[in-house]
Structure formats: structure tokens, C-alpha cells
């Protein structure tokens, strides 16, 4: 996803002017206007006056009967038991252990205080934790079919400034290709677009111009991937590569795969896709009258900017980390993550062999800004997520500030640390075998995940011992 210059500074190659950050801000404004008065999002989830509540309490050996007395309290207050689990608590001075009980239940909101006070009479250390309203997010890769909100849509039918607005044939072609994406469902074969001679000519002009400056300005990983894409996926001047071939290539390299999209997705839906190692990719191309500029994301930006970097393992992992951090996050956190995405995945720079190189797709698909970003004009700052997330951005001119990472690995470590500051009542874990997200919101789930991780570590330790003894 990309925003590009259309302001006072000349830009020989442009992307699109609408940014992921602006979409996130717009979504937050809409969400705020839809909230009831006094709502802050930090309340119990209520349904017709009833709410879900988590309770933790302890039962000592002297009060084992307390657990059975809680049943009477549940019956009295018509509380519906949703989940129960127990585990050993802290050991007392005499060597015995308390039992810690976790209960999730549903009851009427007017009974909460009296209900908790009643429990305190029969068990120890009663604590209640409210259920936060968490925005829906996909748990399985097939649920990305629901992540299709086009928050803004700069197509030629709606944008009078679009270069193709007055071209009826182009508008029909653009609508036809977008319809392929609208109809796509998970599990379908990726649609093939038979590009016209005019569309291929536009691609050729962009490809030749950018390819001429990549060796000096692009990072090593990008250059290596472009060479592989040329060998294996039909990258070159003579034809526009097909998503089907590219997706198979990425799947083998980094586990990423492509999904066709009709336009600019909402920030939340786009980031959620990254959590499953899915990149939402457009297939239409900019208008032939303006090959240097597109007001919307198009295949030049996606295929030349994003795809080569997604073929790199460390960068792919970094991209997924941003997506995982977004799942269930509040809208203000989505806006911050969108800003981090903007200044890394779109406009990021990194150090290599004592020089600064570009890895951001917005730079690598824009001749003008790529040259500008690696000149002496802009300001460079080290990538620190806490500061980067607050940085104002430009979507009409070149960026006045770019953030430089020491390496992708360093950026990933810093982002992971930043993600811990995002307040969610759970953690998430991606399961690559089933392409699903596991929500770690109960002690039992965390223990199971820890056990699986320990088993994997044992296997790796065994492999290391075999190598050492051979």
C-alpha cells in the first residue's frame, strides 16, 4: 500500500496519494462518533443487561467446602457458568497449597457487586476482571473473506482527478479487473488477467526506469529477490507477471501468499491479512496517459515495491509481526501500527555495508522519491517504534524524515517489544500448519502452547547433539 507525491516537488514516478494512516484515522473518527455517550470502550460486554465477567479466587485446604458453596451463589444470582479451571496456588508456610480457581460466567449487570461480595464470604482473594470490547478479527485464514472493507476507493468512477476518469474504456477495464477480486474467495484459484498491449507498455516504461537505479539504491535482499523473480515468475519488461505464479513463489520462499483485492482496504483489514502471511494485491494498472503517477494502489506498486521484499524471510517475519500486533487492537493502536508500517514497509531505509539502502515499497516503486530519499536532502532518524509511531507523515510531498533500521532483525526485535505495549486482554500466536491464529486468553491455552514450544526445543536440542557427536 502506498502514497506518493503529487505536490510541489517533482516526482518522475508516483504511487498513490491516499495513505494507510489516513484510513486508520478516518476509521477511528467513525468509531468514536458511533460510540454511545460516556463510552470509553473499557466496559463489560453487555447483552440485554447481562455481562461476561472473569473471576479469580483462592480456596485454602481449610476452606475446600467453599468451592461447593459457590454453586449455591451462582444459582441464587442466576449466573451462567461459561468456563472453569483450577491450578495449584501459592504454598503456605506449613507446606500446603491453595487452589486457584478461574471462572468465566455471565450474569445480570445489576447483580455484579452483590455477587462478588457473596463469593468473598466463602472463598479468598476474589478478583473480577471486566471483559473489554474487542473488535472482531479473523481467527482462520478463510475468514479473510470478511476482511474486504474498502474504506476509500480512488477509482476512475469516483475520483475526477484520476487520469482515467474521462476514459470510458479504461474505466470499464478497471471495473472488470476489480470484479475478479470481488468474486474471489479463499481456496479459489487466483484470477489470471490477460493484459492488453497498452497495459504492458505502461508496465514496460515503469520497469525499465526503476530497474536502471535499483543496483545503486536498493537493499541487497531486494536485488536478490528481483533476480529470482525474473528467473521464476516472468518478471521483465515484456509482460506483467501473474499473481498465481508469484504467490506460489512466495509461498515456497517465506510462506506468504497473495490475495486479489479491488482497491485500498481499511487499515484494520489490511494489517489483519499480514498476520496470516497474506498480502492483498491489486491487479489493475495505472492509466497510460500518466505512467508516472497513480492515485490508487496498482500492480506497478505492488509487484515492484512489495513483492521482492516479501520474498525475504526476515522481512516477511517483520511484516507478519505488524499484522499480529493489530489483531483485536484498539483503533488508536491501529493508527500507530499504520504509521509504523508507513515508515518501514512503505518508506523504510536500512544500513548495509556502511551505506544506507532502501527497502520500503513506496520508495522502490517510485523513481523520484527513491532518488530523493537517498540524497543529502531529507533527515534521517534511527528506527525506534515509540518515536516512529508519533512521526507526522506526508502524502502530498516527499517525506521530510526517513527512519533507518540497523537491520530487519533489529527492526523486528524492536517492533516485538513495542507490540507488548498494545493493551489487549489476550495474546495471539500464529499456527502455520493450519494457517490460523490461536488466541491465548486462558491459562490452559498458554500452558498448551508452552508445552508445544518445549517439545520443539527438545527436538532441536536432539538435532544439535547428533551434530556434535558426529
C-alpha positions in Angstrom: 0.0 0.0 0.0 1.5 3.3 -1.0 1.0 7.1 -1.0 3.1 9.2 -3.4 3.9 12.7 -4.2 1.6 15.0 -6.1 2.7 18.3 -4.6 5.3 20.9 -5.2 8.3 18.6 -5.6 8.5 16.9 -8.9 8.2 13.1 -8.8 9.1 11.3 -12.0 7.3 8.2 -10.6 4.4 8.3 -8.3 2.3 5.8 -6.4 -1.0 6.8 -4.8 -1.7 9.7 -2.6 -4.0 8.1 0.0 -2.3 6.6 2.9 -3.0 3.7 5.3 -2.5 6.1 8.2 -5.2 8.4 7.0 -7.6 5.5 6.6 -6.8 4.4 10.2 -7.6 8.0 11.4 -10.8 8.1 9.5 -11.8 4.7 10.9 -11.1 5.9 14.4 -13.2 9.0 13.9 -16.1 7.0 12.6 -15.8 4.6 15.5 -15.7 7.4 18.0 -18.8 9.1 16.5 -20.7 5.8 16.7 -19.9 5.2 20.4 -22.7 6.0 22.9 -22.1 9.0 25.2 -19.8 8.3 28.0 -18.5 5.1 26.4 -14.7 4.6 26.6 -14.5 1.1 25.3 -13.3 -0.2 28.7 -16.6 -1.7 29.8 -18.1 -5.1 30.3 -19.6 -6.6 27.1 -23.3 -6.4 27.8 -26.1 -8.3 26.0 -29.6 -7.2 27.2 -28.4 -6.2 30.6 -26.2 -9.3 31.1 -22.4 -9.2 31.0 -19.5 -11.6 30.9 -17.0 -11.5 33.8 -13.8 -13.3 34.7 -13.3 -14.2 38.3 -10.1 -15.4 40.1 -10.2 -16.7 43.6 -8.3 -19.0 46.0 -9.5 -21.9 48.2 -7.3 -23.0 51.1 -7.2 -26.5 52.4 -9.2 -25.3 55.4 -12.0 -24.0 53.1 -12.4 -26.7 50.5 -16.1 -26.6 51.1 -16.1 -23.0 49.8 -16.0 -24.2 46.2 -19.2 -26.1 46.6 -20.8 -23.2 48.3 -20.1 -21.1 45.3 -22.5 -23.2 43.3 -25.4 -22.0 45.5 -24.3 -18.4 44.9 -24.3 -19.0 41.2 -27.8 -20.5 41.4 -29.1 -17.6 43.6 -27.9 -14.9 41.1 -28.9 -16.9 38.0 -25.2 -16.8 36.9 -24.4 -18.9 33.8 -21.1 -20.7 34.1 -19.1 -20.5 30.8 -15.7 -21.8 31.8 -14.0 -23.3 34.9 -10.4 -24.3 35.5 -8.2 -24.8 38.5 -4.5 -24.9 39.3 -2.2 -25.0 42.3 -1.8 -21.7 44.1 1.0 -20.4 46.3 2.3 -22.7 49.1 1.5 -21.6 52.6 4.1 -21.6 55.5 3.0 -25.1 56.6 3.8 -26.5 53.1 0.2 -26.9 51.9 -1.0 -25.3 48.6 -4.1 -23.3 48.0 -6.1 -24.0 44.9 -6.6 -21.1 42.5 -9.9 -21.1 40.6 -10.6 -19.3 37.3 -14.2 -18.9 36.4 -15.9 -17.1 33.4 -19.6 -16.5 33.9 -22.5 -14.4 32.7 -24.9 -12.6 34.9 -27.1 -9.5 35.1 -25.1 -6.3 35.4 -27.2 -5.1 38.4 -26.1 -8.2 40.4 -22.3 -7.9 39.9 -21.3 -6.1 43.2 -23.6 -8.3 45.4 -22.5 -11.4 43.6 -18.8 -10.7 44.1 -19.3 -9.8 47.8 -21.2 -13.1 48.3 -18.3 -15.0 46.9 -15.9 -13.2 49.2 -17.7 -14.7 52.2 -16.9 -18.3 51.1 -13.6 -18.1 49.2 -10.4 -16.0 49.4 -8.9 -13.2 47.2 -11.8 -12.7 44.8 -10.9 -10.6 41.9 -13.1 -9.7 39.0 -11.7 -8.6 35.6 -14.0 -6.9 33.1 -14.3 -8.1 29.5 -13.1 -5.5 27.1 -15.0 -4.9 23.9 -12.5 -6.3 21.4 -13.0 -5.6 17.7 -13.7 -8.7 15.6 -10.7 -10.2 13.9 -10.1 -13.3 11.8 -9.0 -16.5 13.5 -8.7 -18.6 10.4 -7.3 -17.7 7.0 -10.6 -18.4 5.3 -12.1 -15.6 7.4 -10.1 -13.1 5.4 -13.1 -13.3 3.0 -14.7 -10.9 5.5 -11.8 -8.5 5.5 -12.8 -6.7 2.4 -13.8 -3.2 3.6 -12.7 -0.5 1.0 -12.5 2.4 3.3 -11.6 4.8 0.5 -11.7 4.0 -3.2 -9.9 6.2 -5.7 -11.1 4.5 -8.8 -11.7 6.5 -12.0 -15.5 6.5 -11.5 -15.3 8.3 -8.2 -12.2 10.5 -8.5 -12.4 13.3 -11.0 -8.7 13.8 -10.7 -7.9 10.3 -11.7 -6.0 10.2 -15.0 -8.5 7.7 -16.4 -11.7 9.5 -15.3 -12.5 10.7 -18.8 -11.6 7.4 -20.5 -14.7 5.2 -20.6 -12.8 2.2 -21.9 -10.2 2.4 -19.1 -13.0 2.7 -16.5 -14.7 -0.4 -17.9 -11.4 -2.3 -17.9 -10.6 -1.2 -14.3 -14.1 -2.3 -13.1 -13.7 -5.7 -14.9 -10.4 -6.4 -13.1 -11.7 -5.3 -9.8 -14.7 -7.5 -10.2 -12.4 -10.5 -10.3 -11.2 -9.6 -6.9 -14.7 -9.0 -5.5 -15.7 -12.5 -6.6 -12.6 -14.2 -5.2 -13.0 -16.5 -2.1 -10.3 -18.3 -0.1 -9.4 -21.5 -1.8 -10.2 -20.3 -5.3 -7.5 -20.2 -7.9 -6.0 -16.7 -8.2 -7.5 -15.0 -11.3 -5.4 -14.6 -14.4 -5.6 -11.2 -16.2 -4.8 -11.1 -19.9 -3.2 -7.7 -20.1 -3.5 -5.6 -23.2 -0.6 -4.2 -25.3 -1.3 -0.8 -23.9 -1.2 -2.0 -20.3 2.0 -3.9 -20.9 3.6 -0.8 -22.5 2.9 1.1 -19.3 4.4 -1.6 -17.2 7.5 -1.7 -19.5 8.1 2.1 -19.1 7.9 1.9 -15.3 10.0 -1.3 -15.1 12.9 0.0 -17.3 13.2 3.3 -15.5 13.2 1.8 -12.0 15.5 -1.1 -12.9 18.1 1.4 -14.0 18.6 2.7 -10.5 18.0 -0.3 -8.3 21.6 -1.5 -8.2 22.8 1.7 -6.5 19.9 2.4 -4.2 18.0 -0.8 -3.3 19.0 -3.1 -0.5 20.7 -6.4 -1.1 17.6 -8.5 -0.3 15.5 -6.6 -2.8 18.1 -7.1 -5.6 18.5 -10.8 -4.9 14.7 -11.3 -5.0 14.2 -9.4 -8.2 16.7 -11.7 -9.9 14.9 -14.7 -8.6 11.5 -13.3 -9.7 12.9 -12.7 -13.2 14.1 -16.3 -13.4 11.0 -17.9 -11.9 8.0 -15.7 -12.2 8.2 -13.9 -15.5 9.4 -10.6 -14.2 10.7 -8.4 -17.0 9.9 -5.6 -19.4 7.8 -7.7 -21.9 4.9 -8.8 -19.7 3.1 -8.1 -16.4 3.6 -11.1 -14.0 0.5 -13.0 -12.9 -0.4 -13.3 -9.2 -0.8 -17.0 -9.4 2.8 -17.6 -10.3 4.1 -15.0 -7.8 2.0 -16.4 -5.0 3.4 -19.9 -5.5 6.9 -18.5 -5.5 6.4 -16.5 -2.2 4.7 -19.5 -0.5 7.8 -21.6 -1.1 10.2 -18.8 -0.1 8.6 -17.3 3.0 5.1 -18.7 3.5 3.5 -15.6 2.2 0.7 -15.8 -0.4 -1.2 -13.3 -2.4 -4.9 -12.5 -2.5 -6.5 -10.2 -5.1 -8.1 -7.0 -3.9 -10.3 -4.5 -5.6 -8.7 -1.4 -4.1 -7.5 0.2 -0.9 -8.5 -1.9 2.1 -9.3 -0.4 5.5 -6.2 -0.3 7.7 -7.5 -2.9 10.1 -8.4 -5.4 7.4 -5.1 -4.9 5.5 -3.0 -5.4 8.6 -5.0 -8.4 9.7 -4.2 -10.1 6.4 -0.5 -9.7 7.1 -1.0 -11.7 10.3 -1.8 -14.8 8.2 1.1 -14.0 5.8 -1.3 -12.9 3.1 -0.7 -9.8 1.0 -3.7 -8.2 -0.6 -2.6 -7.3 -4.1 -4.2 -5.3 -6.9 -4.1 -6.4 -10.5 -5.2 -3.4 -12.5 -2.6 -0.9 -13.8 -2.4 2.9 -13.9 -3.7 4.9 -16.9 -1.4 5.0 -19.9 -1.5 8.8 -20.0 0.2 9.1 -16.6 2.6 6.1 -16.1 4.5 8.1 -13.5 1.5 8.6 -11.2 -1.4 6.7 -9.8 -3.9 8.0 -7.3 -4.6 4.4 -6.1 -2.6 1.3 -5.5 -1.9 -0.6 -8.7 0.2 -3.6 -9.8 3.3 -1.5 -10.6 3.5 -0.5 -6.9 2.6 -4.0 -5.6 4.7 -6.1 -7.8 7.8 -3.9 -8.0 7.6 -2.4 -4.5 6.2 -5.1 -2.1 6.7 -8.5 -3.7 10.5 -8.6 -3.9 10.8 -7.8 -0.2 8.2 -10.3 0.9 10.4 -13.0 -0.6 13.0 -12.3 2.1 12.5 -14.4 5.3 13.4 -11.7 7.8 11.3 -9.0 6.1 8.4 -11.4 5.8 8.6 -12.1 9.5 8.8 -8.4 10.2 5.6 -7.8 8.1 3.7 -10.5 9.9 4.7 -9.1 13.3 2.9 -5.9 12.5 -0.2 -7.8 11.4 -0.3 -10.0 14.5 0.1 -6.9 16.7 -3.0 -5.4 15.0 -5.4 -8.2 15.8 -8.0 -7.0 18.3 -6.2 -3.8 18.9 -8.0 -0.5 19.6 -8.3 1.9 16.8 -5.7 4.3 18.2 -3.2 1.4 18.2 -4.2 0.6 14.6 -3.3 4.1 13.7 0.1 3.8 15.4 0.8 0.5 13.7 -0.2 2.0 10.4 2.3 4.8 11.0 5.0 2.2 11.7 4.0 0.3 8.6 4.2 3.6 6.6 7.8 4.4 7.8 9.1 0.9 7.4 7.4 -1.4 4.9 6.5 1.6 2.7 9.3 4.1 3.2 11.9 2.3 5.2 15.7 2.6 4.9 18.4 0.3 6.3 22.1 0.1 6.7 24.2 -2.3 4.6 27.9 -2.3 4.3 28.3 1.2 5.7 25.7 2.7 3.3 22.0 3.5 3.5 19.8 1.5 1.2 16.0 1.4 0.5 13.7 -1.5 1.4 10.3 0.4 1.6 7.9 -0.4 -1.3 6.9 3.2 -1.6 10.4 4.1 -2.4 11.3 1.1 -4.6 8.3 1.7 -6.8 8.9 5.5 -7.1 11.8 6.7 -9.2 11.6 10.3 -7.9 11.3 9.6 -4.2 13.8 6.8 -4.3 16.4 9.2 -5.6 15.4 11.9 -3.2 15.3 9.6 -0.1 18.9 8.6 -0.7 20.2 12.1 -1.4 21.5 14.6 1.2 18.2 16.4 1.4 16.0 14.5 3.9 16.6 14.0 7.6 17.4 10.5 8.8 16.4 9.2 12.2 17.1 5.7 13.8 14.1 3.4 13.8 12.6 3.4 17.3 9.0 2.3 17.2 7.8 4.5 20.1 9.1 7.6 18.3 8.3 6.5 14.8 4.7 5.9 15.7 4.3 9.6 16.5 6.0 11.0 13.4 3.8 13.1 11.1 3.7 11.8 7.6 3.4 13.4 4.2 1.1 12.1 1.5 1.3 15.1 -0.9 5.1 15.6 -0.9 8.2 13.6 -0.3 8.8 12.6 3.3 10.9 15.1 5.2 12.1 12.4 7.6 13.0 8.8 6.9 13.8 6.1 9.6 16.9 3.9 9.2 17.0 0.4 10.7 20.2 -1.3 11.6 18.8 -4.5 10.1 15.5 -6.2 9.5 16.2 -8.4 12.5 16.8 -5.4 14.7 13.6 -3.8 13.5 11.7 -7.0 14.2 13.0 -7.2 17.8 12.1 -3.6 18.4 8.7 -4.0 16.9 8.0 -7.1 19.1 9.0 -5.1 22.2 6.7 -2.3 21.1 3.8 -4.7 20.5 3.9 -5.7 24.2 2.7 -2.1 25.0 -0.5 -2.6 23.0 -3.2 -3.3 25.6 -5.2 -6.4 24.7 -6.8 -8.9 27.2 -5.0 -11.7 25.4 -2.0 -12.6 23.3 -2.1 -14.3 19.9 0.0 -17.0 18.3 0.1 -17.9 14.6 -0.1 -21.6 13.8 1.5 -22.1 10.3 0.3 -25.7 9.9 -3.4 -24.7 10.0 -2.9 -21.1 8.9 -4.9 -20.0 12.0 -4.4 -17.6 14.9 -4.6 -19.0 18.4 -6.0 -16.6 21.0 -4.1 -17.1 24.3 -6.7 -15.8 26.7 -6.8 -18.6 29.3 -4.0 -20.2 31.4 -4.7 -23.6 29.9 -4.1 -22.3 26.4 -0.9 -20.7 27.4 0.3 -23.9 29.1 -0.5 -26.0 26.0 1.4 -23.5 23.8 4.3 -23.6 26.1 4.3 -27.4 26.1 4.4 -27.5 22.3 7.2 -25.0 22.2 9.2 -27.1 24.7 8.7 -30.2 22.6 10.1 -28.3 19.6 13.1 -27.1 21.6 13.7 -30.7 22.7 13.7 -31.8 19.1 16.2 -29.1 18.1 18.4 -29.9 21.1 18.4 -33.5 20.0 19.4 -32.5 16.4 22.2 -30.3 17.8 23.5 -33.2 20.0 23.6 -35.5 16.9 25.7 -33.0 15.0 28.0 -32.5 18.0 28.6 -36.3 18.3 29.2 -37.0 14.6 
